[in-house]
């Protein structure tokens, strides 16, 4: 019996040649190398913009890039 991962696999893109414009919380966390709770904290603090679509929380790639631009890395 195999164990299932707690995270859902992302659905296959309808058009793989078109880049994704939104991420779910897990995808956003993976792209930034942080935990989902960190994403939730950034959304709660209004540092990262997000939208709800039904139960899903969607984060635009442009909003992730804007957050990173507005909060530069510490040298």
MMTF fields as JSON, N, C-alpha, C and O atoms, coordinates in Angstrom:
{
  "mmtfVersion": "1.0.0",
  "mmtfProducer": "UNKNOWN",
  "numBonds": 299,
  "numAtoms": 300,
  "numGroups": 75,
  "numChains": 1,
  "numModels": 1,
  "chainsPerModel": [1],
  "groupsPerChain": [75],
  "chainIdList": ["A"],
  "bondAtomList": [4, 2, 8, 6, 12, 10, 16, 14, 20, 18, 24, 22, 28, 26, 32, 30, 36, 34, 40, 38, 44, 42, 48, 46, 52, 50, 56, 54, 60, 58, 64, 62, 68, 66, 72, 70, 76, 74, 80, 78, 84, 82, 88, 86, 92, 90, 96, 94, 100, 98, 104, 102, 108, 106, 112, 110, 116, 114, 120, 118, 124, 122, 128, 126, 132, 130, 136, 134, 140, 138, 144, 142, 148, 146, 152, 150, 156, 154, 160, 158, 164, 162, 168, 166, 172, 170, 176, 174, 180, 178, 184, 182, 188, 186, 192, 190, 196, 194, 200, 198, 204, 202, 208, 206, 212, 210, 216, 214, 220, 218, 224, 222, 228, 226, 232, 230, 236, 234, 240, 238, 244, 242, 248, 246, 252, 250, 256, 254, 260, 258, 264, 262, 268, 266, 272, 270, 276, 274, 280, 278, 284, 282, 288, 286, 292, 290, 296, 294],
  "bondOrderList": [1, 1, 1, 1, 1, 1, 1, 1, 1, 1, 1, 1, 1, 1, 1, 1, 1, 1, 1, 1, 1, 1, 1, 1, 1, 1, 1, 1, 1, 1, 1, 1, 1, 1, 1, 1, 1, 1, 1, 1, 1, 1, 1, 1, 1, 1, 1, 1, 1, 1, 1, 1, 1, 1, 1, 1, 1, 1, 1, 1, 1, 1, 1, 1, 1, 1, 1, 1, 1, 1, 1, 1, 1, 1],
  "groupList": [{"groupName": "UNK", "atomNameList": ["N", "CA", "C", "O"], "elementList": ["N", "C", "C", "O"], "formalChargeList": [0, 0, 0, 0], "bondAtomList": [1, 0, 2, 1, 3, 2], "bondOrderList": [1, 1, 2], "singleLetterCode": "X", "chemCompType": "L-PEPTIDE LINKING"}],
  "groupTypeList": [0, 0, 0, 0, 0, 0, 0, 0, 0, 0, 0, 0, 0, 0, 0, 0, 0, 0, 0, 0, 0, 0, 0, 0, 0, 0, 0, 0, 0, 0, 0, 0, 0, 0, 0, 0, 0, 0, 0, 0, 0, 0, 0, 0, 0, 0, 0, 0, 0, 0, 0, 0, 0, 0, 0, 0, 0, 0, 0, 0, 0, 0, 0, 0, 0, 0, 0, 0, 0, 0, 0, 0, 0, 0, 0],
  "groupIdList": [1, 2, 3, 4, 5, 6, 7, 8, 9, 10, 11, 12, 13, 14, 15, 16, 17, 18, 19, 20, 21, 22, 23, 24, 25, 26, 27, 28, 29, 30, 31, 32, 33, 34, 35, 36, 37, 38, 39, 40, 41, 42, 43, 44, 45, 46, 47, 48, 49, 50, 51, 52, 53, 54, 55, 56, 57, 58, 59, 60, 61, 62, 63, 64, 65, 66, 67, 68, 69, 70, 71, 72, 73, 74, 75],
  "secStructList": [7, 7, 7, 7, 7, 1, 1, 7, 7, 7, 7, 7, 7, 1, 7, 6, 6, 1, 7, 7, 7, 3, 3, 7, 2, 2, 2, 2, 2, 2, 2, 2, 6, 7, 7, 2, 2, 2, 2, 2, 2, 2, 2, 2, 6, 6, 1, 1, 7, 7, 3, 3, 3, 6, 6, 3, 3, 3, 3, 3, 2, 2, 2, 2, 2, 2, 2, 2, 2, 2, 1, 7, 7, 7, 7],
  "xCoordList": [0.843, 0.0, 0.894, 1.776, 0.659, 1.493, 0.819, -0.406, 1.651, 1.133, 0.957, 1.778, -0.107, -0.351, 0.246, 0.27, 0.716, 1.258, 0.12, -0.981, 0.367, -0.694, -1.055, -2.138, -0.162, -0.426, -0.97, -0.478, -1.973, -2.507, -1.525, -0.828, -1.476, -0.684, -1.445, -2.669, -0.734, -1.443, -2.064, -1.501, -3.21, -3.868, -3.016, -2.294, -3.102, -2.339, -2.859, -4.064, -1.947, -2.321, -3.031, -2.655, -4.047, -4.751, -3.845, -3.818, -3.11, -2.157, -0.785, -0.466, 0.04, 1.354, 2.294, 3.274, 2.017, 2.872, 2.577, 3.331, 1.489, 1.117, 1.534, 1.116, 2.347, 2.796, 1.638, 0.674, 1.752, 0.731, 0.762, 1.827, -0.408, -0.486, -0.879, -0.73, -1.381, -1.743, -1.223, -1.019, -1.011, -0.595, -1.603, -2.243, -1.74, -2.416, -1.427, -0.267, -1.884, -1.008, 0.211, 1.329, 0.007, 1.119, 2.129, 3.337, 1.632, 2.538, 3.315, 4.503, 2.654, 3.339, 4.422, 5.53, 4.091, 5.07, 6.262, 7.41, 6.002, 7.095, 7.959, 9.181, 7.328, 8.097, 9.002, 10.059, 8.575, 9.382, 10.285, 11.152, 10.087, 10.906, 10.535, 11.391, 9.257, 8.78, 7.618, 7.165, 7.139, 6.029, 4.701, 4.648, 3.643, 2.314, 1.898, 1.231, 2.283, 1.93, 2.564, 1.985, 3.735, 4.378, 3.566, 3.39, 3.078, 2.216, 0.962, 0.549, 0.35, -0.848, -0.559, -1.38, 0.605, 0.981, 1.168, 0.742, 1.8, 2.001, 0.668, 0.496, -0.279, -1.604, -2.338, -2.955, -2.275, -2.953, -2.402, -3.148, -1.082, -0.44, -0.614, -0.145, -1.293, -1.515, -0.203, -0.123, 0.813, 2.077, 1.988, 2.629, 1.181, 0.984, -0.506, -1.32, -0.858, -2.268, -2.71, -1.938, -3.955, -4.527, -6.011, -6.627, -6.573, -8.003, -8.57, -7.866, -9.856, -10.521, -11.443, -12.162, -11.404, -12.301, -12.918, -12.324, -14.107, -14.695, -13.874, -13.689, -13.387, -12.522, -11.054, -10.252, -10.71, -9.303, -8.823, -9.547, -7.591, -6.907, -5.932, -5.061, -6.081, -5.226, -4.34, -4.775, -3.077, -2.085, -1.491, -0.957, -1.595, -1.047, 0.479, 1.068, 1.103, 2.562, 3.055, 4.093, 2.319, 2.694, 2.699, 3.531, 1.78, 1.742, 2.924, 3.437, 3.355, 4.553, 5.765, 6.581, 5.875, 7.004, 6.97, 8.016, 5.774, 5.65, 6.066, 6.73, 5.68, 6.06, 7.586, 8.181, 8.205, 9.66, 10.38, 11.437, 9.828, 10.422, 10.287, 11.214, 9.129, 8.878, 9.653, 9.901, 10.03, 10.754, 12.063, 12.158, 13.079, 14.321, 15.02, 14.838, 15.813, 16.544, 17.573, 18.132, 17.806, 18.821, 20.177, 20.359, 21.113, 22.475, 23.294, 24.455],
  "yCoordList": [-1.174, 0.0, 1.245, 1.388, 2.118, 3.322, 4.473, 4.597, 5.29, 6.473, 7.598, 7.784, 8.338, 9.479, 10.733, 10.895, 11.597, 12.874, 13.737, 13.702, 14.524, 15.387, 16.523, 17.097, 16.854, 17.925, 17.335, 16.31, 17.971, 17.527, 17.857, 18.871, 16.999, 17.316, 18.348, 18.267, 19.328, 20.323, 19.678, 18.742, 20.171, 19.664, 19.958, 20.955, 19.109, 19.33, 20.571, 20.816, 21.321, 22.535, 22.166, 21.206, 22.928, 22.685, 23.032, 22.335, 24.114, 24.526, 24.652, 25.697, 23.607, 23.657, 24.716, 25.069, 25.231, 26.256, 27.65, 28.588, 27.793, 29.077, 29.06, 28.173, 30.019, 30.017, 30.27, 30.959, 29.699, 29.901, 31.341, 31.946, 31.878, 33.247, 33.275, 34.303, 32.154, 32.071, 30.787, 29.787, 30.837, 29.676, 29.473, 30.422, 28.236, 27.95, 28.212, 28.54, 28.066, 28.328, 27.405, 27.858, 26.131, 25.166, 25.46, 25.377, 25.805, 26.131, 27.413, 27.501, 28.401, 29.648, 29.387, 29.915, 28.565, 28.228, 27.499, 27.808, 26.544, 25.786, 26.695, 26.552, 27.633, 28.51, 29.457, 29.86, 29.814, 30.704, 29.944, 30.539, 28.636, 27.846, 28.063, 28.0, 28.319, 28.54, 27.591, 26.88, 27.578, 26.73, 27.414, 28.635, 26.636, 27.192, 28.177, 29.17, 27.917, 28.834, 30.205, 31.221, 30.243, 31.522, 32.284, 33.497, 31.578, 32.202, 32.754, 33.881, 31.945, 32.401, 33.65, 34.565, 33.688, 34.858, 36.093, 37.188, 35.921, 37.047, 37.581, 38.79, 36.672, 37.092, 37.818, 38.857, 37.278, 37.901, 39.291, 40.2, 39.449, 40.739, 41.706, 42.843, 41.244, 42.037, 42.413, 43.421, 41.59, 41.757, 41.101, 41.539, 40.041, 39.309, 39.303, 38.891, 39.763, 39.79, 38.406, 37.653, 38.084, 36.801, 36.987, 37.934, 36.079, 36.085, 34.714, 33.707, 34.683, 33.412, 33.114, 33.985, 31.876, 31.38, 30.111, 29.034, 30.252, 29.13, 28.875, 29.781, 27.671, 27.344, 27.637, 27.73, 27.778, 27.96, 29.378, 30.35, 29.468, 30.753, 30.828, 29.971, 31.85, 32.013, 33.232, 34.289, 33.051, 34.114, 34.339, 33.42, 35.575, 35.872, 35.888, 36.353, 35.379, 35.394, 36.836, 37.12, 37.746, 39.167, 39.722, 40.57, 39.259, 39.74, 39.195, 39.882, 37.973, 37.44, 38.272, 38.642, 38.565, 39.367, 40.773, 41.323, 41.365, 42.705, 42.695, 43.622, 41.653, 41.56, 41.458, 42.092, 40.662, 40.499, 41.79, 42.091, 42.545, 43.823, 44.853, 45.617, 44.86, 45.833, 45.496, 46.38, 44.249, 43.797, 43.139, 41.912, 43.937, 43.362, 42.52, 42.725, 41.583, 40.688, 41.454, 42.453, 40.979, 41.584, 41.074, 39.877, 41.979, 41.606, 41.063, 40.703],
  "zCoordList": [0.0, 0.0, 0.0, 0.847, -0.937, -1.019, -0.277, -0.246, 0.307, 1.003, 0.007, -0.89, 0.169, -0.713, -0.093, 1.127, -0.942, -0.504, 0.029, -0.518, 1.105, 1.624, 0.672, 0.781, -0.258, -1.213, -2.505, -2.976, -3.073, -4.341, -5.448, -5.396, -6.441, -7.612, -8.424, -8.536, -8.998, -9.793, -11.026, -11.593, -11.433, -12.626, -13.849, -13.888, -14.82, -16.048, -16.756, -16.824, -17.264, -17.985, -19.281, -19.953, -19.623, -20.873, -22.041, -23.055, -21.883, -22.912, -22.281, -21.714, -22.366, -21.714, -22.274, -21.619, -23.473, -24.066, -23.506, -23.762, -22.746, -22.144, -20.676, -19.933, -20.245, -18.842, -17.876, -18.208, -16.679, -15.656, -15.171, -15.051, -14.897, -14.387, -12.918, -12.257, -12.397, -10.979, -10.376, -11.066, -9.066, -8.282, -7.168, -6.716, -6.728, -5.473, -4.341, -4.59, -3.1, -1.952, -1.954, -1.706, -2.228, -2.209, -3.315, -3.094, -4.508, -5.613, -5.33, -5.64, -4.746, -4.402, -3.359, -3.457, -2.357, -1.32, -1.93, -1.608, -2.8, -3.428, -4.305, -4.329, -5.028, -5.905, -5.121, -5.607, -3.89, -3.053, -2.09, -1.451, -1.982, -1.062, 0.393, 1.275, 0.643, 2.011, 2.29, 1.392, 3.522, 3.919, 3.605, 3.453, 3.509, 3.225, 4.313, 4.022, 5.56, 6.645, 6.43, 6.815, 5.825, 5.526, 4.485, 4.594, 3.486, 2.476, 3.139, 2.863, 4.027, 4.746, 5.578, 5.631, 6.224, 7.03, 6.153, 6.521, 4.999, 4.083, 3.57, 3.413, 3.309, 2.853, 3.977, 3.744, 5.196, 6.339, 6.636, 7.0, 6.475, 6.731, 5.559, 5.61, 4.499, 3.286, 2.592, 1.89, 2.802, 2.089, 0.72, -0.235, 0.636, -0.612, -0.924, -0.098, -2.121, -2.527, -2.973, -3.567, -2.678, -3.085, -3.345, -2.855, -4.115, -4.412, -4.1, -4.173, -3.749, -3.507, -4.675, -5.164, -5.105, -6.139, -5.579, -5.639, -5.04, -4.315, -3.061, -2.248, -2.897, -1.757, -2.027, -1.098, -3.285, -3.647, -3.395, -3.609, -2.936, -2.809, -3.975, -4.12, -4.801, -5.968, -5.794, -5.337, -6.175, -6.056, -7.439, -8.058, -7.91, -9.233, -9.173, -8.197, -10.219, -10.323, -10.28, -9.682, -10.908, -10.901, -9.487, -9.164, -8.629, -7.241, -6.433, -5.549, -6.727, -6.068, -6.469, -5.625, -7.768, -8.249, -7.658, -7.316, -7.535, -6.959, -5.489, -5.025, -4.758, -3.351, -3.216, -2.345, -4.077, -4.009, -4.386, -3.832, -5.309, -5.717, -4.588, -4.319, -3.939, -2.872, -1.592, -0.772, -1.417, -0.219, -0.653, -0.661, -1.015, -1.509, -0.434, 0.766, -0.905, -0.007, 0.815, 0.362, 2.002, 2.883, 2.429, 2.207, 2.296, 1.849, 2.977, 2.779]
}
